[in-house]
Amino acid sequence: MKKISSQKILELAQAYTKKGVSWHHHFLPPSCLFNKEKKFVLLLENDDTSDTYIMVSDKKPALVLKKLEVLFFRKK
């Protein structure tokens, strides 16, 4: 798992979508049992290579999450 910025997560998702790479994302609030960071977490997973990228934030990344969801549902 590689820690990256919110901008890099968006860039990767855009590149994956453009190239037809299968990917998905997860959002984990601090209260999530699976969240070891205890902050807001966005995960981006490349389904083809199993690479996982993580973004950790003190604030809810609402705009980044919204953009990821638009990209995700656009690729369907």
PyMOL Python script that loads the backbone (N, CA, C, O; Angstrom):
from pymol import cmd

cmd.read_pdbstr("""\
ATOM      1  N   MET A   1       0.847  -1.172   0.000  1.00  0.00           N
ATOM      2  CA  MET A   1       0.000   0.000   0.000  1.00  0.00           C
ATOM      3  C   MET A   1       0.893   1.237   0.000  1.00  0.00           C
ATOM      4  O   MET A   1       1.817   1.359   0.804  1.00  0.00           O
ATOM      5  N   LYS A   2       0.592   2.149  -0.922  1.00  0.00           N
ATOM      6  CA  LYS A   2       1.405   3.352  -1.058  1.00  0.00           C
ATOM      7  C   LYS A   2       0.591   4.581  -0.674  1.00  0.00           C
ATOM      8  O   LYS A   2      -0.511   4.782  -1.185  1.00  0.00           O
ATOM      9  N   LYS A   3       1.131   5.409   0.232  1.00  0.00           N
ATOM     10  CA  LYS A   3       0.461   6.657   0.598  1.00  0.00           C
ATOM     11  C   LYS A   3       0.723   7.703  -0.477  1.00  0.00           C
ATOM     12  O   LYS A   3       1.865   7.939  -0.874  1.00  0.00           O
ATOM     13  N   ILE A   4      -0.368   8.330  -0.944  1.00  0.00           N
ATOM     14  CA  ILE A   4      -0.256   9.365  -1.963  1.00  0.00           C
ATOM     15  C   ILE A   4      -1.237  10.489  -1.660  1.00  0.00           C
ATOM     16  O   ILE A   4      -2.074  10.368  -0.765  1.00  0.00           O
ATOM     17  N   SER A   5      -1.132  11.574  -2.403  1.00  0.00           N
ATOM     18  CA  SER A   5      -1.996  12.741  -2.208  1.00  0.00           C
ATOM     19  C   SER A   5      -3.349  12.535  -2.891  1.00  0.00           C
ATOM     20  O   SER A   5      -3.516  11.638  -3.717  1.00  0.00           O
ATOM     21  N   SER A   6      -4.298  13.381  -2.530  1.00  0.00           N
ATOM     22  CA  SER A   6      -5.616  13.322  -3.161  1.00  0.00           C
ATOM     23  C   SER A   6      -5.515  13.620  -4.654  1.00  0.00           C
ATOM     24  O   SER A   6      -6.224  13.014  -5.457  1.00  0.00           O
ATOM     25  N   GLN A   7      -4.642  14.544  -5.027  1.00  0.00           N
ATOM     26  CA  GLN A   7      -4.450  14.871  -6.445  1.00  0.00           C
ATOM     27  C   GLN A   7      -3.930  13.659  -7.208  1.00  0.00           C
ATOM     28  O   GLN A   7      -4.374  13.390  -8.324  1.00  0.00           O
ATOM     29  N   LYS A   8      -2.998  12.930  -6.615  1.00  0.00           N
ATOM     30  CA  LYS A   8      -2.426  11.752  -7.275  1.00  0.00           C
ATOM     31  C   LYS A   8      -3.473  10.642  -7.405  1.00  0.00           C
ATOM     32  O   LYS A   8      -3.493   9.929  -8.408  1.00  0.00           O
ATOM     33  N   ILE A   9      -4.342  10.489  -6.402  1.00  0.00           N
ATOM     34  CA  ILE A   9      -5.420   9.490  -6.504  1.00  0.00           C
ATOM     35  C   ILE A   9      -6.318   9.815  -7.689  1.00  0.00           C
ATOM     36  O   ILE A   9      -6.678   8.925  -8.459  1.00  0.00           O
ATOM     37  N   LEU A  10      -6.681  11.082  -7.837  1.00  0.00           N
ATOM     38  CA  LEU A  10      -7.527  11.487  -8.966  1.00  0.00           C
ATOM     39  C   LEU A  10      -6.819  11.262 -10.299  1.00  0.00           C
ATOM     40  O   LEU A  10      -7.429  10.787 -11.257  1.00  0.00           O
ATOM     41  N   GLU A  11      -5.543  11.600 -10.359  1.00  0.00           N
ATOM     42  CA  GLU A  11      -4.780  11.399 -11.593  1.00  0.00           C
ATOM     43  C   GLU A  11      -4.714   9.917 -11.971  1.00  0.00           C
ATOM     44  O   GLU A  11      -4.870   9.562 -13.139  1.00  0.00           O
ATOM     45  N   LEU A  12      -4.483   9.062 -10.980  1.00  0.00           N
ATOM     46  CA  LEU A  12      -4.432   7.626 -11.249  1.00  0.00           C
ATOM     47  C   LEU A  12      -5.789   7.107 -11.725  1.00  0.00           C
ATOM     48  O   LEU A  12      -5.859   6.350 -12.693  1.00  0.00           O
ATOM     49  N   ALA A  13      -6.857   7.508 -11.055  1.00  0.00           N
ATOM     50  CA  ALA A  13      -8.196   7.065 -11.445  1.00  0.00           C
ATOM     51  C   ALA A  13      -8.525   7.522 -12.870  1.00  0.00           C
ATOM     52  O   ALA A  13      -9.112   6.768 -13.646  1.00  0.00           O
ATOM     53  N   GLN A  14      -8.148   8.746 -13.207  1.00  0.00           N
ATOM     54  CA  GLN A  14      -8.375   9.245 -14.561  1.00  0.00           C
ATOM     55  C   GLN A  14      -7.570   8.441 -15.578  1.00  0.00           C
ATOM     56  O   GLN A  14      -8.088   8.075 -16.632  1.00  0.00           O
ATOM     57  N   ALA A  15      -6.318   8.169 -15.267  1.00  0.00           N
ATOM     58  CA  ALA A  15      -5.467   7.396 -16.177  1.00  0.00           C
ATOM     59  C   ALA A  15      -5.987   5.969 -16.331  1.00  0.00           C
ATOM     60  O   ALA A  15      -6.029   5.437 -17.440  1.00  0.00           O
ATOM     61  N   TYR A  16      -6.379   5.354 -15.229  1.00  0.00           N
ATOM     62  CA  TYR A  16      -6.930   3.997 -15.289  1.00  0.00           C
ATOM     63  C   TYR A  16      -8.187   3.964 -16.150  1.00  0.00           C
ATOM     64  O   TYR A  16      -8.361   3.067 -16.975  1.00  0.00           O
ATOM     65  N   THR A  17      -9.058   4.942 -15.953  1.00  0.00           N
ATOM     66  CA  THR A  17     -10.303   4.996 -16.715  1.00  0.00           C
ATOM     67  C   THR A  17     -10.004   5.158 -18.200  1.00  0.00           C
ATOM     68  O   THR A  17     -10.608   4.485 -19.036  1.00  0.00           O
ATOM     69  N   LYS A  18      -9.084   6.041 -18.523  1.00  0.00           N
ATOM     70  CA  LYS A  18      -8.727   6.301 -19.921  1.00  0.00           C
ATOM     71  C   LYS A  18      -8.135   5.053 -20.587  1.00  0.00           C
ATOM     72  O   LYS A  18      -8.399   4.785 -21.759  1.00  0.00           O
ATOM     73  N   LYS A  19      -7.331   4.290 -19.827  1.00  0.00           N
ATOM     74  CA  LYS A  19      -6.671   3.098 -20.366  1.00  0.00           C
ATOM     75  C   LYS A  19      -7.535   1.836 -20.276  1.00  0.00           C
ATOM     76  O   LYS A  19      -7.150   0.783 -20.786  1.00  0.00           O
ATOM     77  N   GLY A  20      -8.697   1.938 -19.632  1.00  0.00           N
ATOM     78  CA  GLY A  20      -9.563   0.769 -19.490  1.00  0.00           C
ATOM     79  C   GLY A  20      -9.140  -0.190 -18.393  1.00  0.00           C
ATOM     80  O   GLY A  20      -9.545  -1.353 -18.386  1.00  0.00           O
ATOM     81  N   VAL A  21      -8.321   0.298 -17.462  1.00  0.00           N
ATOM     82  CA  VAL A  21      -7.880  -0.513 -16.329  1.00  0.00           C
ATOM     83  C   VAL A  21      -9.031  -0.640 -15.335  1.00  0.00           C
ATOM     84  O   VAL A  21      -9.703   0.344 -15.026  1.00  0.00           O
ATOM     85  N   SER A  22      -9.251  -1.838 -14.843  1.00  0.00           N
ATOM     86  CA  SER A  22     -10.296  -2.058 -13.849  1.00  0.00           C
ATOM     87  C   SER A  22      -9.809  -1.557 -12.483  1.00  0.00           C
ATOM     88  O   SER A  22      -8.725  -1.929 -12.033  1.00  0.00           O
ATOM     89  N   TRP A  23     -10.609  -0.715 -11.830  1.00  0.00           N
ATOM     90  CA  TRP A  23     -10.239  -0.160 -10.536  1.00  0.00           C
ATOM     91  C   TRP A  23     -11.502   0.081  -9.712  1.00  0.00           C
ATOM     92  O   TRP A  23     -12.612   0.105 -10.242  1.00  0.00           O
ATOM     93  N   HIS A  24     -11.312   0.255  -8.430  1.00  0.00           N
ATOM     94  CA  HIS A  24     -12.404   0.640  -7.533  1.00  0.00           C
ATOM     95  C   HIS A  24     -11.806   1.405  -6.356  1.00  0.00           C
ATOM     96  O   HIS A  24     -10.588   1.461  -6.185  1.00  0.00           O
ATOM     97  N   HIS A  25     -12.681   1.986  -5.559  1.00  0.00           N
ATOM     98  CA  HIS A  25     -12.213   2.771  -4.408  1.00  0.00           C
ATOM     99  C   HIS A  25     -13.063   2.471  -3.185  1.00  0.00           C
ATOM    100  O   HIS A  25     -14.169   1.939  -3.282  1.00  0.00           O
ATOM    101  N   HIS A  26     -12.515   2.828  -2.035  1.00  0.00           N
ATOM    102  CA  HIS A  26     -13.200   2.692  -0.747  1.00  0.00           C
ATOM    103  C   HIS A  26     -13.016   3.991   0.024  1.00  0.00           C
ATOM    104  O   HIS A  26     -11.977   4.645  -0.072  1.00  0.00           O
ATOM    105  N   PHE A  27     -14.022   4.349   0.777  1.00  0.00           N
ATOM    106  CA  PHE A  27     -13.929   5.480   1.697  1.00  0.00           C
ATOM    107  C   PHE A  27     -14.134   4.949   3.101  1.00  0.00           C
ATOM    108  O   PHE A  27     -15.121   4.264   3.372  1.00  0.00           O
ATOM    109  N   LEU A  28     -13.210   5.259   3.993  1.00  0.00           N
ATOM    110  CA  LEU A  28     -13.307   4.811   5.375  1.00  0.00           C
ATOM    111  C   LEU A  28     -13.282   6.018   6.310  1.00  0.00           C
ATOM    112  O   LEU A  28     -12.268   6.709   6.403  1.00  0.00           O
ATOM    113  N   PRO A  29     -14.389   6.275   7.001  1.00  0.00           N
ATOM    114  CA  PRO A  29     -14.376   7.354   7.988  1.00  0.00           C
ATOM    115  C   PRO A  29     -13.575   6.907   9.221  1.00  0.00           C
ATOM    116  O   PRO A  29     -13.288   5.720   9.372  1.00  0.00           O
ATOM    117  N   PRO A  30     -13.222   7.830  10.080  1.00  0.00           N
ATOM    118  CA  PRO A  30     -12.438   7.469  11.270  1.00  0.00           C
ATOM    119  C   PRO A  30     -13.111   6.405  12.141  1.00  0.00           C
ATOM    120  O   PRO A  30     -12.424   5.647  12.826  1.00  0.00           O
ATOM    121  N   SER A  31     -14.425   6.339  12.123  1.00  0.00           N
ATOM    122  CA  SER A  31     -15.147   5.383  12.967  1.00  0.00           C
ATOM    123  C   SER A  31     -15.201   3.968  12.389  1.00  0.00           C
ATOM    124  O   SER A  31     -15.678   3.056  13.065  1.00  0.00           O
ATOM    125  N   CYS A  32     -14.730   3.762  11.170  1.00  0.00           N
ATOM    126  CA  CYS A  32     -14.779   2.451  10.525  1.00  0.00           C
ATOM    127  C   CYS A  32     -13.863   1.451  11.243  1.00  0.00           C
ATOM    128  O   CYS A  32     -12.721   1.770  11.572  1.00  0.00           O
ATOM    129  N   LEU A  33     -14.371   0.261  11.475  1.00  0.00           N
ATOM    130  CA  LEU A  33     -13.582  -0.771  12.155  1.00  0.00           C
ATOM    131  C   LEU A  33     -12.342  -1.182  11.364  1.00  0.00           C
ATOM    132  O   LEU A  33     -11.360  -1.638  11.950  1.00  0.00           O
ATOM    133  N   PHE A  34     -12.378  -1.026  10.050  1.00  0.00           N
ATOM    134  CA  PHE A  34     -11.260  -1.423   9.202  1.00  0.00           C
ATOM    135  C   PHE A  34     -10.222  -0.310   9.012  1.00  0.00           C
ATOM    136  O   PHE A  34      -9.189  -0.514   8.375  1.00  0.00           O
ATOM    137  N   ASN A  35     -10.510   0.857   9.570  1.00  0.00           N
ATOM    138  CA  ASN A  35      -9.641   2.017   9.420  1.00  0.00           C
ATOM    139  C   ASN A  35      -8.623   2.072  10.559  1.00  0.00           C
ATOM    140  O   ASN A  35      -8.961   2.435  11.686  1.00  0.00           O
ATOM    141  N   LYS A  36      -7.398   1.717  10.260  1.00  0.00           N
ATOM    142  CA  LYS A  36      -6.337   1.727  11.279  1.00  0.00           C
ATOM    143  C   LYS A  36      -5.733   3.110  11.469  1.00  0.00           C
ATOM    144  O   LYS A  36      -5.047   3.358  12.461  1.00  0.00           O
ATOM    145  N   GLU A  37      -5.984   4.010  10.526  1.00  0.00           N
ATOM    146  CA  GLU A  37      -5.424   5.360  10.591  1.00  0.00           C
ATOM    147  C   GLU A  37      -6.177   6.258  11.572  1.00  0.00           C
ATOM    148  O   GLU A  37      -5.599   7.185  12.139  1.00  0.00           O
ATOM    149  N   LYS A  38      -7.457   5.983  11.769  1.00  0.00           N
ATOM    150  CA  LYS A  38      -8.346   6.779  12.635  1.00  0.00           C
ATOM    151  C   LYS A  38      -8.479   8.225  12.151  1.00  0.00           C
ATOM    152  O   LYS A  38      -8.733   9.139  12.936  1.00  0.00           O
ATOM    153  N   LYS A  39      -8.304   8.405  10.855  1.00  0.00           N
ATOM    154  CA  LYS A  39      -8.568   9.659  10.161  1.00  0.00           C
ATOM    155  C   LYS A  39      -9.426   9.281   8.956  1.00  0.00           C
ATOM    156  O   LYS A  39      -9.811   8.120   8.820  1.00  0.00           O
ATOM    157  N   PHE A  40      -9.727  10.228   8.091  1.00  0.00           N
ATOM    158  CA  PHE A  40     -10.465   9.910   6.874  1.00  0.00           C
ATOM    159  C   PHE A  40      -9.504   9.269   5.871  1.00  0.00           C
ATOM    160  O   PHE A  40      -8.391   9.751   5.664  1.00  0.00           O
ATOM    161  N   VAL A  41      -9.951   8.182   5.258  1.00  0.00           N
ATOM    162  CA  VAL A  41      -9.100   7.436   4.349  1.00  0.00           C
ATOM    163  C   VAL A  41      -9.829   7.172   3.030  1.00  0.00           C
ATOM    164  O   VAL A  41     -10.998   6.787   3.017  1.00  0.00           O
ATOM    165  N   LEU A  42      -9.123   7.384   1.936  1.00  0.00           N
ATOM    166  CA  LEU A  42      -9.582   6.973   0.607  1.00  0.00           C
ATOM    167  C   LEU A  42      -8.584   5.947   0.094  1.00  0.00           C
ATOM    168  O   LEU A  42      -7.374   6.165   0.139  1.00  0.00           O
ATOM    169  N   LEU A  43      -9.101   4.828  -0.392  1.00  0.00           N
ATOM    170  CA  LEU A  43      -8.269   3.801  -0.989  1.00  0.00           C
ATOM    171  C   LEU A  43      -8.608   3.695  -2.461  1.00  0.00           C
ATOM    172  O   LEU A  43      -9.781   3.726  -2.833  1.00  0.00           O
ATOM    173  N   LEU A  44      -7.607   3.572  -3.290  1.00  0.00           N
ATOM    174  CA  LEU A  44      -7.786   3.327  -4.719  1.00  0.00           C
ATOM    175  C   LEU A  44      -7.070   2.025  -5.018  1.00  0.00           C
ATOM    176  O   LEU A  44      -5.881   1.876  -4.736  1.00  0.00           O
ATOM    177  N   GLU A  45      -7.813   1.070  -5.599  1.00  0.00           N
ATOM    178  CA  GLU A  45      -7.240  -0.237  -5.883  1.00  0.00           C
ATOM    179  C   GLU A  45      -7.288  -0.535  -7.374  1.00  0.00           C
ATOM    180  O   GLU A  45      -8.331  -0.410  -8.015  1.00  0.00           O
ATOM    181  N   ASN A  46      -6.145  -0.929  -7.913  1.00  0.00           N
ATOM    182  CA  ASN A  46      -6.028  -1.368  -9.297  1.00  0.00           C
ATOM    183  C   ASN A  46      -6.353  -2.857  -9.304  1.00  0.00           C
ATOM    184  O   ASN A  46      -5.593  -3.659  -8.761  1.00  0.00           O
ATOM    185  N   ASP A  47      -7.470  -3.230  -9.912  1.00  0.00           N
ATOM    186  CA  ASP A  47      -7.900  -4.633  -9.906  1.00  0.00           C
ATOM    187  C   ASP A  47      -7.009  -5.521 -10.772  1.00  0.00           C
ATOM    188  O   ASP A  47      -6.941  -6.731 -10.551  1.00  0.00           O
ATOM    189  N   ASP A  48      -6.333  -4.941 -11.742  1.00  0.00           N
ATOM    190  CA  ASP A  48      -5.482  -5.723 -12.634  1.00  0.00           C
ATOM    191  C   ASP A  48      -4.152  -6.106 -11.985  1.00  0.00           C
ATOM    192  O   ASP A  48      -3.652  -7.211 -12.197  1.00  0.00           O
ATOM    193  N   THR A  49      -3.581  -5.199 -11.198  1.00  0.00           N
ATOM    194  CA  THR A  49      -2.262  -5.440 -10.599  1.00  0.00           C
ATOM    195  C   THR A  49      -2.313  -5.641  -9.083  1.00  0.00           C
ATOM    196  O   THR A  49      -1.314  -6.019  -8.471  1.00  0.00           O
ATOM    197  N   SER A  50      -3.469  -5.390  -8.485  1.00  0.00           N
ATOM    198  CA  SER A  50      -3.655  -5.445  -7.024  1.00  0.00           C
ATOM    199  C   SER A  50      -2.895  -4.350  -6.283  1.00  0.00           C
ATOM    200  O   SER A  50      -2.747  -4.428  -5.063  1.00  0.00           O
ATOM    201  N   ASP A  51      -2.409  -3.330  -6.993  1.00  0.00           N
ATOM    202  CA  ASP A  51      -1.773  -2.186  -6.337  1.00  0.00           C
ATOM    203  C   ASP A  51      -2.833  -1.406  -5.578  1.00  0.00           C
ATOM    204  O   ASP A  51      -3.946  -1.216  -6.068  1.00  0.00           O
ATOM    205  N   THR A  52      -2.484  -0.955  -4.381  1.00  0.00           N
ATOM    206  CA  THR A  52      -3.396  -0.187  -3.547  1.00  0.00           C
ATOM    207  C   THR A  52      -2.737   1.113  -3.133  1.00  0.00           C
ATOM    208  O   THR A  52      -1.582   1.132  -2.706  1.00  0.00           O
ATOM    209  N   TYR A  53      -3.480   2.197  -3.263  1.00  0.00           N
ATOM    210  CA  TYR A  53      -3.002   3.529  -2.910  1.00  0.00           C
ATOM    211  C   TYR A  53      -3.919   4.094  -1.830  1.00  0.00           C
ATOM    212  O   TYR A  53      -5.133   3.897  -1.869  1.00  0.00           O
ATOM    213  N   ILE A  54      -3.334   4.790  -0.877  1.00  0.00           N
ATOM    214  CA  ILE A  54      -4.098   5.310   0.255  1.00  0.00           C
ATOM    215  C   ILE A  54      -3.841   6.805   0.419  1.00  0.00           C
ATOM    216  O   ILE A  54      -2.711   7.278   0.303  1.00  0.00           O
ATOM    217  N   MET A  55      -4.911   7.526   0.689  1.00  0.00           N
ATOM    218  CA  MET A  55      -4.832   8.941   1.007  1.00  0.00           C
ATOM    219  C   MET A  55      -5.438   9.122   2.397  1.00  0.00           C
ATOM    220  O   MET A  55      -6.557   8.672   2.644  1.00  0.00           O
ATOM    221  N   VAL A  56      -4.729   9.762   3.287  1.00  0.00           N
ATOM    222  CA  VAL A  56      -5.183   9.977   4.660  1.00  0.00           C
ATOM    223  C   VAL A  56      -5.360  11.477   4.887  1.00  0.00           C
ATOM    224  O   VAL A  56      -4.511  12.282   4.504  1.00  0.00           O
ATOM    225  N   SER A  57      -6.489  11.839   5.522  1.00  0.00           N
ATOM    226  CA  SER A  57      -6.780  13.260   5.719  1.00  0.00           C
ATOM    227  C   SER A  57      -7.467  13.497   7.068  1.00  0.00           C
ATOM    228  O   SER A  57      -8.192  12.641   7.575  1.00  0.00           O
ATOM    229  N   ASP A  58      -7.219  14.673   7.627  1.00  0.00           N
ATOM    230  CA  ASP A  58      -7.913  15.070   8.856  1.00  0.00           C
ATOM    231  C   ASP A  58      -9.357  15.484   8.572  1.00  0.00           C
ATOM    232  O   ASP A  58     -10.215  15.427   9.453  1.00  0.00           O
ATOM    233  N   LYS A  59      -9.611  15.899   7.338  1.00  0.00           N
ATOM    234  CA  LYS A  59     -10.946  16.352   6.944  1.00  0.00           C
ATOM    235  C   LYS A  59     -11.540  15.388   5.922  1.00  0.00           C
ATOM    236  O   LYS A  59     -10.813  14.742   5.168  1.00  0.00           O
ATOM    237  N   LYS A  60     -12.857  15.301   5.907  1.00  0.00           N
ATOM    238  CA  LYS A  60     -13.536  14.443   4.935  1.00  0.00           C
ATOM    239  C   LYS A  60     -13.234  14.955   3.526  1.00  0.00           C
ATOM    240  O   LYS A  60     -13.488  16.123   3.229  1.00  0.00           O
ATOM    241  N   PRO A  61     -12.696  14.098   2.654  1.00  0.00           N
ATOM    242  CA  PRO A  61     -12.347  14.515   1.293  1.00  0.00           C
ATOM    243  C   PRO A  61     -13.556  14.449   0.350  1.00  0.00           C
ATOM    244  O   PRO A  61     -13.550  13.710  -0.635  1.00  0.00           O
ATOM    245  N   ALA A  62     -14.573  15.219   0.664  1.00  0.00           N
ATOM    246  CA  ALA A  62     -15.844  15.137  -0.051  1.00  0.00           C
ATOM    247  C   ALA A  62     -15.709  15.396  -1.547  1.00  0.00           C
ATOM    248  O   ALA A  62     -16.284  14.662  -2.350  1.00  0.00           O
ATOM    249  N   LEU A  63     -14.967  16.414  -1.931  1.00  0.00           N
ATOM    250  CA  LEU A  63     -14.827  16.750  -3.348  1.00  0.00           C
ATOM    251  C   LEU A  63     -14.068  15.656  -4.107  1.00  0.00           C
ATOM    252  O   LEU A  63     -14.453  15.289  -5.217  1.00  0.00           O
ATOM    253  N   VAL A  64     -13.008  15.145  -3.519  1.00  0.00           N
ATOM    254  CA  VAL A  64     -12.228  14.076  -4.147  1.00  0.00           C
ATOM    255  C   VAL A  64     -13.090  12.822  -4.282  1.00  0.00           C
ATOM    256  O   VAL A  64     -13.075  12.163  -5.321  1.00  0.00           O
ATOM    257  N   LEU A  65     -13.830  12.499  -3.246  1.00  0.00           N
ATOM    258  CA  LEU A  65     -14.709  11.339  -3.274  1.00  0.00           C
ATOM    259  C   LEU A  65     -15.771  11.473  -4.362  1.00  0.00           C
ATOM    260  O   LEU A  65     -16.053  10.516  -5.082  1.00  0.00           O
ATOM    261  N   LYS A  66     -16.352  12.654  -4.478  1.00  0.00           N
ATOM    262  CA  LYS A  66     -17.363  12.901  -5.503  1.00  0.00           C
ATOM    263  C   LYS A  66     -16.777  12.713  -6.903  1.00  0.00           C
ATOM    264  O   LYS A  66     -17.404  12.099  -7.766  1.00  0.00           O
ATOM    265  N   LYS A  67     -15.577  13.242  -7.125  1.00  0.00           N
ATOM    266  CA  LYS A  67     -14.927  13.105  -8.430  1.00  0.00           C
ATOM    267  C   LYS A  67     -14.591  11.644  -8.736  1.00  0.00           C
ATOM    268  O   LYS A  67     -14.726  11.202  -9.877  1.00  0.00           O
ATOM    269  N   LEU A  68     -14.152  10.894  -7.719  1.00  0.00           N
ATOM    270  CA  LEU A  68     -13.871   9.472  -7.909  1.00  0.00           C
ATOM    271  C   LEU A  68     -15.141   8.710  -8.283  1.00  0.00           C
ATOM    272  O   LEU A  68     -15.118   7.851  -9.165  1.00  0.00           O
ATOM    273  N   GLU A  69     -16.237   9.025  -7.616  1.00  0.00           N
ATOM    274  CA  GLU A  69     -17.485   8.335  -7.912  1.00  0.00           C
ATOM    275  C   GLU A  69     -17.977   8.645  -9.317  1.00  0.00           C
ATOM    276  O   GLU A  69     -18.495   7.757  -9.995  1.00  0.00           O
ATOM    277  N   VAL A  70     -17.826   9.888  -9.770  1.00  0.00           N
ATOM    278  CA  VAL A  70     -18.197  10.237 -11.152  1.00  0.00           C
ATOM    279  C   VAL A  70     -17.356   9.421 -12.129  1.00  0.00           C
ATOM    280  O   VAL A  70     -17.887   8.847 -13.080  1.00  0.00           O
ATOM    281  N   LEU A  71     -16.041   9.369 -11.895  1.00  0.00           N
ATOM    282  CA  LEU A  71     -15.160   8.578 -12.765  1.00  0.00           C
ATOM    283  C   LEU A  71     -15.525   7.094 -12.734  1.00  0.00           C
ATOM    284  O   LEU A  71     -15.564   6.435 -13.773  1.00  0.00           O
ATOM    285  N   PHE A  72     -15.788   6.585 -11.555  1.00  0.00           N
ATOM    286  CA  PHE A  72     -16.089   5.158 -11.400  1.00  0.00           C
ATOM    287  C   PHE A  72     -17.351   4.776 -12.178  1.00  0.00           C
ATOM    288  O   PHE A  72     -17.357   3.787 -12.911  1.00  0.00           O
ATOM    289  N   PHE A  73     -18.405   5.553 -12.018  1.00  0.00           N
ATOM    290  CA  PHE A  73     -19.659   5.200 -12.677  1.00  0.00           C
ATOM    291  C   PHE A  73     -19.640   5.548 -14.166  1.00  0.00           C
ATOM    292  O   PHE A  73     -20.434   5.004 -14.934  1.00  0.00           O
ATOM    293  N   ARG A  74     -18.771   6.420 -14.572  1.00  0.00           N
ATOM    294  CA  ARG A  74     -18.623   6.749 -15.991  1.00  0.00           C
ATOM    295  C   ARG A  74     -17.981   5.595 -16.757  1.00  0.00           C
ATOM    296  O   ARG A  74     -18.246   5.410 -17.944  1.00  0.00           O
ATOM    297  N   LYS A  75     -17.132   4.819 -16.073  1.00  0.00           N
ATOM    298  CA  LYS A  75     -16.415   3.742 -16.741  1.00  0.00           C
ATOM    299  C   LYS A  75     -17.281   2.525 -17.003  1.00  0.00           C
ATOM    300  O   LYS A  75     -16.866   1.636 -17.746  1.00  0.00           O
ATOM    301  N   LYS A  76     -18.454   2.454 -16.426  1.00  0.00           N
ATOM    302  CA  LYS A  76     -19.342   1.289 -16.579  1.00  0.00           C
ATOM    303  C   LYS A  76     -19.954   1.238 -17.952  1.00  0.00           C
ATOM    304  O   LYS A  76     -20.725   0.325 -18.251  1.00  0.00           O
TER     305      LYS A  76
END
""", "prot")
cmd.dss("prot")
cmd.show_as("cartoon", "prot")
cmd.util.cbc("prot")
cmd.orient("prot")
